[in-house]
Amino acid sequence: MAISLSQLPAHLQAQVRKQLKATARPRVAATPATGRALEQRLADALGMAGLTGFVTQHLAVKAKRRRYAWDFAYLPQRLLIEVQGGTWSQTRMGHSTGTGIRRDCQKHNAATLEGWRVLVFTSDMIRDGQAVETIRKALQGER
């Protein structure tokens, strides 16, 4: 049974948050360098929260002869998850350029039109536990 971070006693919440901040082992499938550690951090946090059953780098949604890869997917629940690395970077990279933002919009819209639910998280949302809490709510059908 999965519990949310807010259900833990305060001292355990602090320990889990500290562990989330310290976790940065790149073991998730290769993606741009800025996102690899964040994806692993989220994967570890999901495991610690008991939210297992996801796949990584899932190819889903075919649009205009293109299949899009998603950082995480819970297939039975039709839930796709993207980690936006480099959001707070001073340099403009893939997802933060006009072209990158446009591609992301097309990707997310195509998934929505095919009946998928899409969640997108930044590094700070992963570090502070908001990503895990939101994913838990989505998996349990909460709002």
C-alpha positions as CSV (number, residue, x, y, z in Angstrom):
1,M,0.0,0.0,0.0
2,A,1.4,3.4,-1.0
3,I,1.3,6.3,1.3
4,S,1.9,9.9,0.6
5,L,4.8,12.0,2.0
6,S,2.3,14.1,4.0
7,Q,1.1,11.0,5.8
8,L,4.5,10.3,7.3
9,P,5.6,11.8,10.7
10,A,7.5,15.1,10.3
11,H,10.9,13.6,11.1
12,L,10.5,10.9,8.5
13,Q,9.3,13.5,5.9
14,A,12.5,15.4,6.5
15,Q,14.6,12.2,6.0
16,V,12.8,11.3,2.8
17,R,13.2,14.8,1.4
18,K,16.9,14.8,2.4
19,Q,17.3,11.4,0.6
20,L,15.6,12.7,-2.5
21,K,18.0,15.6,-2.7
22,A,21.0,13.4,-2.2
23,T,19.9,10.8,-4.8
24,A,21.4,11.4,-8.2
25,R,22.6,8.1,-9.6
26,P,22.1,8.0,-13.4
27,R,20.6,4.5,-14.0
28,V,17.6,5.4,-16.1
29,A,17.7,5.0,-19.8
30,A,19.8,7.6,-21.6
31,T,18.3,11.0,-22.2
32,P,19.9,14.5,-22.5
33,A,22.5,14.9,-19.7
34,T,20.4,17.4,-17.8
35,G,17.5,15.0,-17.3
36,R,19.3,11.8,-16.6
37,A,19.9,12.4,-12.9
38,L,16.4,13.9,-12.4
39,E,14.8,10.9,-14.0
40,Q,16.7,8.6,-11.7
41,R,15.8,10.7,-8.7
42,L,12.1,10.5,-9.6
43,A,12.4,6.7,-10.3
44,D,14.0,6.3,-6.8
45,A,11.3,8.4,-5.2
46,L,8.5,6.6,-6.9
47,G,10.0,3.3,-5.7
48,M,10.3,4.6,-2.1
49,A,6.6,5.7,-2.2
50,G,5.5,2.2,-3.5
51,L,4.4,3.6,-6.9
52,T,6.1,0.9,-8.9
53,G,4.9,-0.6,-12.2
54,F,6.1,2.1,-14.5
55,V,8.3,1.7,-17.6
56,T,10.9,4.2,-18.7
57,Q,11.6,5.7,-22.2
58,H,8.3,4.3,-23.4
59,L,7.5,4.9,-27.1
60,A,3.9,6.0,-27.3
61,V,1.8,8.2,-29.4
62,K,2.3,8.2,-33.1
63,A,1.8,11.5,-34.9
64,K,2.8,12.5,-38.4
65,R,5.1,9.4,-38.8
66,R,6.8,10.1,-35.5
67,R,6.7,8.1,-32.2
68,Y,7.4,10.1,-29.1
69,A,9.4,8.7,-26.1
70,W,8.1,9.4,-22.6
71,D,10.4,9.4,-19.6
72,F,7.9,7.3,-17.6
73,A,4.6,5.5,-18.4
74,Y,2.1,3.7,-16.3
75,L,0.5,1.7,-19.2
76,P,-2.7,0.3,-17.6
77,Q,-3.6,3.7,-16.3
78,R,-2.6,5.4,-19.6
79,L,-0.5,7.9,-17.7
80,L,2.6,9.5,-19.3
81,I,5.2,11.5,-17.4
82,E,7.8,13.9,-18.6
83,V,10.8,15.3,-16.7
84,Q,11.8,18.8,-17.9
85,G,15.5,19.1,-17.2
86,G,17.4,22.3,-17.4
87,T,14.3,24.5,-16.6
88,W,16.3,26.8,-14.3
89,S,19.5,26.8,-16.5
90,Q,20.9,30.1,-17.7
91,T,21.6,28.6,-21.2
92,R,18.8,27.8,-23.6
93,M,18.6,24.1,-24.4
94,G,16.3,21.8,-26.3
95,H,13.1,22.1,-24.3
96,S,13.5,25.8,-23.5
97,T,13.9,27.1,-27.0
98,G,10.9,28.2,-29.1
99,T,11.3,25.1,-31.3
100,G,11.6,22.8,-28.3
101,I,8.6,24.2,-26.6
102,R,6.6,23.9,-29.8
103,R,7.7,20.2,-30.1
104,D,6.7,19.5,-26.5
105,C,3.3,21.0,-27.1
106,Q,2.8,18.8,-30.2
107,K,3.9,15.8,-28.2
108,H,1.6,16.5,-25.3
109,N,-1.3,17.3,-27.5
110,A,-0.9,14.2,-29.6
111,A,-0.9,12.1,-26.4
112,T,-4.0,13.8,-25.1
113,L,-5.8,13.3,-28.3
114,E,-5.0,9.5,-28.1
115,G,-6.5,9.3,-24.6
116,W,-3.4,9.5,-22.5
117,R,-3.0,11.6,-19.4
118,V,0.2,13.6,-19.3
119,L,2.1,15.0,-16.3
120,V,5.1,17.2,-16.6
121,F,7.6,18.0,-13.8
122,T,10.5,20.3,-13.3
123,S,13.6,19.6,-11.1
124,D,12.2,21.5,-8.1
125,M,8.9,19.6,-8.3
126,I,10.9,16.3,-8.1
127,R,13.1,17.5,-5.3
128,D,10.3,18.8,-3.1
129,G,8.1,15.7,-3.4
130,Q,5.4,17.4,-5.4
131,A,5.9,15.1,-8.4
132,V,5.5,11.9,-6.4
133,E,2.4,13.3,-4.7
134,T,0.8,14.4,-8.0
135,I,1.6,11.0,-9.6
136,R,0.1,9.2,-6.6
137,K,-3.1,11.3,-6.9
138,A,-3.3,10.5,-10.6
139,L,-2.9,6.8,-10.1
140,Q,-5.5,6.8,-7.4
141,G,-7.9,8.9,-9.4
142,E,-7.8,11.8,-7.0
143,R,-7.9,15.5,-8.0
